[in-house]
Amino acid sequence: MARRILILGGTTEARELAGRLAGDAGLDVTVSLAGRVKDIVPHPVPLRVGGFGGIDGLAAHLATERIDLLVDATHPFADQIARHAVAASARAGVPMVALRRPPWTATDGDRWQVVDGVAAAASALGAERRRVFLALGRQEIDAFAAAGPHAYLARSIEPIAPRTLADAVYVEARGPFRAADEEALMVAHGIDTLVARNSGGAAGYGKIAAARALGIAVVLIAPPERPAPRIVATVEAAVDAAHHSFPPGAERGV
């Protein structure tokens, strides 16, 4: 009987992990997406789209679908689903692995101000007018509406409505973005400050490298703590965990 693996996805790593496991006849892999983004990137395995209904709903899903392994490969700032995954896996008695990409670390030339949360990032901009690149999710951009007399470049994957920033250019685009393109974008809009989340990984690093090259200040939002019973840092380690997380000869429900 194929082992059933549920990957909580929404990241590049989740898609890569699904691709690595898709060809294994001994595994039955599904990726679950929250469904907040309408334009869903294709995956190499079946998708489940939508929420579970909290911890109880996820625990019930794990039991009903006879999941053998839960892999949390969600975004570094998806702290609620990460907490729900830990609690639900424990309640359902299903092993869990968390794929956590390491956050970025500052290097020579970086001008970072690290803050905790979006509200703190908005406050960090101060009263003096800046030209700010908001490289954030659409749900976080409204927090800057009352931050001060700043001009904004706000980028999101999907349209933002309503548009609450008084002085802003809104851009819809999906990464990853090359550092050279990010640099050109910042120059074109006269950006002097970047606001971003420390999401780690290579896909979003272009804006950080561009800010460094241009000497631009960065207000960087620190990721939340997301503890889990077992944490791995790479897709390769998650693949290994997927193949070695089951007791020899054990069968679900027996």
SEDREN-570874 format. One record per atom (N, C-alpha, C): x, z, y. Coordinates in steps of 0.1 Angstrom, whole numbers, padded with zeros to 4 digits, always signed. Example, Ala and Ser with C-alpha at 12.3 -4.5 7.8 and 13.67 -1.06 7.14 Angstrom:
REM residues 2
+0132+0078-0057
+0123+0078-0045
+0132+0078-0033
+0128+0071-0022
+0137+0071-0011
+0129+0079+0000
//
This chain:
REM residues 254
+0008+0000-0012
+0000+0000+0000
+0009+0000+0013
+0006-0009+0022
+0014-0009+0034
+0012+0003+0043
+0023+0008+0048
+0022+0019+0057
+0017+0015+0071
+0007+0023+0076
+0001+0019+0089
+0007+0026+0100
+0012+0018+0110
+0019+0023+0122
+0011+0020+0134
+0008+0030+0143
+0001+0027+0155
+0012+0029+0166
+0014+0019+0174
+0023+0020+0186
+0015+0021+0199
+0017+0032+0206
+0011+0033+0219
+0020+0025+0229
+0015+0014+0234
+0024+0004+0241
+0022+0003+0256
+0024-0009+0260
+0024-0012+0275
+0037-0014+0281
+0048-0014+0273
+0061-0016+0277
+0068-0027+0270
+0079-0032+0276
+0088-0042+0269
+0092-0037+0256
+0096-0024+0255
+0101-0018+0243
+0091-0018+0232
+0078-0016+0236
+0068-0016+0226
+0066-0030+0220
+0066-0040+0228
+0065-0054+0223
+0077-0057+0214
+0089-0053+0218
+0101-0056+0210
+0100-0049+0197
+0096-0036+0197
+0095-0029+0185
+0084-0035+0175
+0073-0039+0181
+0063-0046+0173
+0068-0058+0166
+0076-0066+0174
+0082-0078+0169
+0092-0075+0158
+0099-0065+0159
+0109-0062+0149
+0102-0057+0136
+0090-0051+0137
+0083-0046+0125
+0073-0056+0119
+0070-0066+0127
+0059-0075+0123
+0061-0082+0110
+0073-0085+0107
+0076-0093+0095
+0078-0085+0083
+0076-0072+0084
+0078-0063+0072
+0065-0062+0064
+0065-0067+0052
+0053-0067+0044
+0048-0053+0040
+0057-0044+0041
+0054-0030+0038
+0048-0022+0049
+0046-0029+0061
+0041-0022+0072
+0029-0029+0078
+0019-0021+0082
+0007-0027+0089
+0007-0021+0103
+0011-0029+0113
+0014-0024+0127
+0003-0029+0136
-0001-0019+0145
-0010-0022+0156
-0005-0016+0168
-0006-0023+0180
-0003-0018+0193
-0015-0015+0200
-0016-0003+0206
-0027+0001+0215
-0023+0000+0229
-0032-0006+0237
-0030-0007+0252
-0041+0000+0259
-0038+0006+0270
-0048+0013+0278
-0058+0004+0284
-0054-0009+0287
-0064-0018+0292
-0065-0018+0307
-0056-0012+0314
-0056-0012+0329
-0053-0025+0335
-0045-0033+0328
-0041-0046+0333
-0049-0057+0325
-0056-0066+0332
-0064-0076+0326
-0056-0087+0320
-0045-0091+0326
-0037-0102+0321
-0027-0096+0311
-0031-0095+0298
-0023-0089+0288
-0013-0098+0282
+0000-0094+0281
+0010-0101+0276
+0008-0103+0260
+0010-0114+0255
+0008-0116+0240
+0018-0107+0232
+0013-0102+0221
+0020-0093+0212
+0021-0100+0198
+0031-0097+0190
+0032-0103+0177
+0024-0096+0166
+0016-0086+0170
+0008-0078+0160
-0006-0076+0166
-0016-0072+0158
-0029-0070+0164
-0029-0059+0175
-0038-0061+0185
-0039-0052+0196
-0052-0044+0195
-0051-0032+0200
-0063-0024+0203
-0063-0021+0217
-0073-0024+0225
-0073-0022+0239
-0084-0012+0243
-0080-0002+0251
-0089+0008+0256
-0085+0022+0252
-0091+0032+0259
-0087+0046+0257
-0093+0051+0244
-0088+0063+0240
-0093+0069+0228
-0103+0080+0230
-0104+0085+0243
-0113+0096+0245
-0106+0110+0244
-0093+0110+0250
-0086+0123+0250
-0080+0126+0236
-0075+0138+0235
-0068+0143+0223
-0077+0142+0211
-0090+0147+0212
-0099+0146+0201
-0101+0132+0196
-0103+0123+0205
-0105+0109+0201
-0093+0103+0195
-0081+0106+0200
-0069+0100+0194
-0067+0106+0180
-0069+0119+0179
-0067+0126+0165
-0077+0120+0155
-0089+0118+0160
-0099+0112+0151
-0095+0098+0147
-0090+0090+0156
-0086+0076+0153
-0075+0076+0143
-0065+0085+0144
-0054+0086+0135
-0059+0089+0121
-0069+0098+0120
-0074+0102+0107
-0083+0091+0101
-0092+0085+0109
-0101+0075+0104
-0094+0062+0100
-0084+0058+0108
-0076+0046+0105
-0065+0048+0095
-0063+0061+0091
-0053+0064+0081
-0039+0060+0085
-0036+0064+0098
-0023+0060+0103
-0012+0069+0097
-0001+0063+0093
+0010+0070+0087
+0020+0074+0097
+0022+0067+0108
+0032+0070+0118
+0026+0066+0132
+0027+0075+0141
+0024+0072+0155
+0037+0071+0163
+0038+0060+0171
+0050+0058+0179
+0045+0057+0194
+0050+0066+0202
+0047+0066+0216
+0057+0058+0223
+0054+0046+0227
+0063+0037+0234
+0057+0034+0248
+0050+0043+0254
+0044+0041+0267
+0054+0042+0278
+0049+0038+0290
+0057+0039+0302
+0062+0053+0305
+0074+0054+0310
+0080+0067+0313
+0071+0076+0322
+0062+0070+0330
+0054+0078+0339
+0040+0080+0333
+0037+0076+0321
+0024+0077+0314
+0024+0091+0308
+0024+0102+0316
+0026+0115+0310
+0013+0120+0303
+0001+0116+0307
-0011+0121+0301
-0012+0116+0286
-0010+0103+0284
-0011+0098+0270
+0000+0104+0262
+0012+0106+0268
+0023+0112+0260
+0019+0126+0255
+0013+0134+0264
+0009+0147+0260
-0002+0147+0249
-0011+0138+0251
-0022+0136+0242
-0017+0132+0228
-0007+0123+0228
-0001+0118+0215
+0005+0130+0207
+0013+0138+0214
+0019+0150+0207
+0009+0159+0201
-0002+0162+0209
-0012+0171+0204
-0020+0165+0193
-0024+0152+0195
-0032+0145+0185
-0025+0144+0171
-0012+0140+0172
-0004+0138+0160
-0003+0151+0152
-0001+0162+0160
-0001+0175+0153
-0014+0179+0147
-0025+0176+0154
-0038+0180+0149
-0042+0172+0137
-0038+0159+0137
-0041+0150+0125
-0031+0151+0114
-0020+0158+0116
-0009+0158+0106
-0002+0145+0104
-0001+0137+0115
+0006+0124+0114
+0019+0125+0121
+0030+0121+0114
+0043+0121+0120
+0043+0113+0133
+0052+0117+0142
+0052+0110+0155
+0067+0108+0160
+0069+0096+0165
+0082+0093+0172
+0080+0088+0186
+0087+0093+0195
+0086+0089+0209
+0098+0080+0213
+0095+0068+0217
+0106+0059+0222
+0107+0061+0237
+0117+0068+0242
+0119+0071+0256
+0132+0065+0261
+0130+0055+0270
+0142+0048+0276
+0148+0058+0286
+0162+0059+0286
+0169+0068+0295
+0166+0064+0310
+0165+0074+0319
+0163+0070+0333
+0176+0064+0339
+0175+0058+0350
+0187+0053+0357
+0195+0064+0363
+0208+0062+0364
+0217+0072+0371
+0224+0065+0382
+0226+0073+0393
+0232+0067+0405
+0247+0064+0402
+0251+0053+0409
+0265+0049+0408
+0270+0046+0422
+0283+0042+0424
+0288+0040+0437
+0280+0030+0445
+0277+0034+0457
+0270+0025+0466
+0255+0028+0467
+0250+0036+0457
+0235+0039+0457
+0233+0049+0468
+0222+0048+0475
+0217+0057+0486
+0204+0062+0482
+0204+0071+0472
+0191+0076+0466
+0187+0089+0472
+0174+0091+0474
+0168+0103+0477
+0158+0105+0465
+0160+0114+0456
+0152+0116+0445
+0141+0127+0448
+0128+0123+0445
+0117+0132+0448
+0108+0133+0436
+0100+0143+0436
+0090+0145+0425
+0076+0141+0429
+0072+0130+0425
+0058+0125+0428
+0057+0116+0439
+0045+0109+0439
+0042+0099+0450
+0040+0105+0463
+0033+0117+0464
+0031+0123+0477
+0044+0127+0483
+0054+0132+0475
+0067+0135+0481
+0074+0123+0486
+0072+0112+0479
+0079+0099+0483
+0073+0095+0496
+0060+0096+0498
+0054+0092+0511
+0059+0101+0522
+0060+0114+0520
+0065+0123+0530
+0080+0121+0533
+0088+0116+0523
+0102+0114+0525
+0105+0102+0535
+0095+0094+0538
+0097+0083+0547
+0098+0087+0561
+0093+0099+0564
+0095+0105+0578
+0086+0098+0588
+0089+0101+0601
+0080+0096+0612
+0086+0084+0619
+0099+0081+0617
+0105+0070+0623
+0101+0057+0615
+0097+0047+0622
+0092+0034+0616
+0102+0028+0607
+0098+0025+0595
+0107+0018+0585
+0099+0006+0580
+0107-0003+0574
+0102-0015+0567
+0104-0012+0552
+0093-0009+0545
+0094-0003+0532
+0089-0012+0521
+0096-0014+0511
+0092-0021+0499
+0087-0011+0489
+0074-0012+0486
+0067-0003+0476
+0067-0010+0463
+0076-0007+0454
+0077-0013+0441
+0070-0003+0431
+0057-0002+0432
+0050+0008+0425
+0037+0002+0418
+0030+0010+0411
+0018+0006+0405
+0007+0006+0416
-0003-0002+0413
-0014-0004+0424
-0021+0010+0426
-0022+0019+0417
-0029+0031+0419
-0021+0041+0427
-0008+0038+0430
+0000+0047+0437
+0002+0043+0452
-0002+0031+0455
+0001+0026+0468
-0007+0032+0479
-0020+0036+0476
-0028+0042+0486
-0023+0055+0492
-0014+0061+0485
-0008+0074+0490
+0000+0072+0502
+0004+0060+0506
+0012+0057+0517
+0004+0053+0530
-0009+0053+0528
-0018+0048+0540
-0016+0057+0552
-0013+0070+0550
-0012+0079+0561
+0002+0085+0562
+0012+0077+0557
+0026+0082+0556
+0033+0081+0570
+0028+0073+0579
+0035+0071+0591
+0034+0057+0596
+0041+0053+0607
+0039+0040+0613
+0048+0029+0607
+0048+0029+0594
+0057+0020+0587
+0051+0006+0583
+0059-0004+0582
+0055-0017+0577
+0058-0018+0562
+0049-0023+0554
+0051-0023+0540
+0051-0037+0534
+0059-0038+0523
+0057-0049+0513
+0053-0042+0500
+0041-0045+0496
+0035-0038+0485
+0033-0048+0473
+0040-0045+0462
+0040-0054+0451
+0033-0048+0439
+0024-0055+0433
+0017-0050+0421
+0015-0062+0411
+0012-0059+0399
+0009-0069+0389
-0004-0076+0391
-0014-0068+0395
-0028-0073+0398
-0032-0070+0412
-0042-0077+0417
-0047-0075+0431
-0050-0061+0434
-0047-0056+0446
-0051-0043+0451
-0063-0044+0460
-0073-0036+0456
-0085-0036+0465
-0092-0022+0464
-0095-0016+0475
-0093-0022+0489
-0079-0020+0493
-0075-0028+0503
-0062-0027+0509
-0062-0017+0520
-0056-0006+0518
-0057+0005+0527
-0045+0006+0537
-0034-0001+0534
-0023+0000+0543
-0025-0009+0555
-0023-0003+0567
-0026-0010+0580
-0017-0021+0583
-0004-0019+0580
+0006-0030+0583
+0013-0033+0570
+0008-0043+0563
+0014-0045+0549
+0012-0060+0545
+0022-0064+0537
+0021-0077+0530
+0020-0073+0516
+0010-0079+0509
+0007-0076+0495
+0011-0088+0487
+0019-0085+0476
+0024-0095+0467
+0020-0092+0453
+0015-0102+0446
+0011-0100+0432
+0022-0107+0423
+0028-0100+0414
+0039-0106+0406
+0042-0097+0394
+0046-0103+0383
+0049-0096+0371
+0064-0098+0368
+0071-0087+0366
+0085-0088+0363
+0088-0093+0348
+0100-0092+0344
+0112-0087+0351
+0116-0096+0362
+0123-0090+0372
+0128-0097+0384
+0143-0097+0384
+0149-0108+0387
+0164-0108+0388
+0169-0101+0400
+0180-0095+0400
+0186-0088+0411
+0187-0098+0423
+0191-0110+0421
+0193-0120+0432
+0180-0123+0439
+0169-0124+0431
+0156-0126+0436
+0151-0114+0444
+0153-0102+0439
+0149-0090+0446
+0157-0089+0459
+0169-0092+0459
+0177-0092+0471
+0172-0102+0482
+0168-0114+0477
+0163-0124+0486
+0150-0119+0492
+0141-0113+0484
+0128-0108+0488
+0130-0098+0499
+0139-0088+0497
+0141-0077+0506
+0147-0083+0520
+0156-0092+0519
+0161-0098+0531
+0150-0106+0539
+0142-0113+0532
+0132-0121+0538
+0122-0112+0546
+0119-0100+0541
+0110-0091+0547
+0116-0080+0555
+0129-0081+0557
+0136-0071+0565
+0135-0057+0560
+0135-0055+0547
+0133-0042+0541
+0146-0033+0544
+0143-0021+0548
+0154-0011+0549
+0152+0001+0540
+0141+0002+0533
+0138+0013+0524
+0131+0008+0512
+0135+0012+0500
+0128+0009+0488
+0122+0022+0482
+0109+0021+0478
+0103+0032+0471
+0100+0027+0457
+0105+0034+0447
+0103+0030+0433
+0103+0042+0424
+0098+0040+0412
+0099+0051+0402
+0111+0049+0393
+0117+0059+0389
+0129+0058+0380
+0124+0056+0366
+0121+0044+0363
+0115+0040+0350
+0125+0037+0339
+0138+0036+0344
+0148+0033+0334
+0147+0019+0329
+0156+0015+0320
+0155+0002+0314
+0161-0010+0322
+0163-0021+0316
+0168-0033+0323
+0158-0041+0331
+0146-0041+0326
+0136-0050+0332
+0133-0047+0347
+0134-0034+0351
+0131-0031+0365
+0143-0028+0373
+0155-0030+0367
+0167-0025+0374
+0171-0035+0385
+0166-0047+0386
+0170-0057+0396
+0168-0052+0410
+0157-0045+0413
+0155-0039+0426
+0165-0029+0430
+0169-0021+0420
+0179-0010+0423
+0192-0016+0426
+0196-0026+0418
+0209-0033+0421
+0208-0041+0434
+0197-0046+0438
+0196-0053+0450
+0197-0044+0462
+0190-0032+0461
+0191-0022+0472
+0206-0018+0474
+0213-0016+0463
+0227-0012+0464
+0235-0022+0471
+0233-0035+0467
+0241-0046+0473
+0238-0047+0488
+0226-0044+0492
+0222-0045+0506
+0224-0032+0514
+0228-0022+0507
+0230-0009+0514
+0217-0003+0518
+0206-0006+0511
+0193-0001+0515
+0190+0013+0509
+0183+0021+0516
+0180+0035+0512
+0169+0034+0501
+0170+0042+0491
+0160+0042+0480
+0154+0056+0479
+0141+0057+0480
+0133+0069+0476
+0129+0067+0462
+0135+0075+0453
+0133+0073+0439
+0125+0085+0433
+0114+0081+0427
+0105+0091+0421
+0110+0095+0407
+0113+0107+0405
+0118+0112+0392
+0107+0111+0381
+0110+0107+0369
+0100+0107+0358
+0096+0121+0354
+0084+0122+0349
+0079+0135+0344
+0086+0139+0331
+0086+0152+0328
+0091+0156+0315
+0081+0153+0305
+0085+0146+0293
+0076+0142+0283
+0081+0146+0269
+0081+0159+0266
+0086+0164+0253
+0079+0158+0241
+0085+0157+0230
+0079+0152+0218
+0087+0157+0206
+0081+0158+0194
+0088+0164+0183
+0101+0156+0179
+0100+0143+0181
+0112+0134+0178
+0113+0123+0188
+0125+0123+0195
+0127+0113+0205
+0138+0104+0202
+0136+0091+0204
+0147+0081+0202
+0148+0073+0215
+0160+0067+0218
+0163+0061+0230
+0163+0046+0230
+0163+0040+0218
+0164+0026+0217
+0154+0020+0207
+0151+0007+0208
+0142+0000+0199
+0148+0001+0185
+0162-0001+0184
+0168-0001+0171
+0166+0013+0164
+0167+0024+0171
+0165+0037+0166
+0150+0039+0161
+0141+0033+0169
+0127+0034+0166
+0124+0026+0153
+0130+0014+0151
+0129+0006+0139
+0133+0015+0127
+0145+0021+0129
+0150+0029+0118
+0140+0041+0115
+0135+0047+0125
+0125+0058+0123
+0113+0053+0116
+0108+0041+0119
+0096+0035+0113
+0098+0033+0098
+0111+0030+0094
+0114+0028+0080
+0117+0041+0072
+0120+0051+0079
+0124+0063+0072
+0116+0076+0075
+0104+0074+0080
+0096+0086+0084
+0086+0090+0074
+0086+0084+0062
+0076+0087+0052
+0083+0094+0040
+0077+0105+0035
+0083+0111+0023
+0083+0101+0011
+0093+0101+0003
+0094+0092-0008
+0082+0093-0017
+0075+0082-0020
+0064+0082-0029
+0051+0087-0024
+0051+0092-0011
+0038+0098-0006
+0029+0087-0002
+0016+0090-0004
+0005+0081+0000
-0005+0089+0009
-0009+0083+0019
-0019+0089+0028
-0032+0091+0021
-0037+0103+0023
-0050+0106+0018
-0050+0111+0003
-0038+0112-0003
-0037+0116-0017
-0034+0130-0018
//
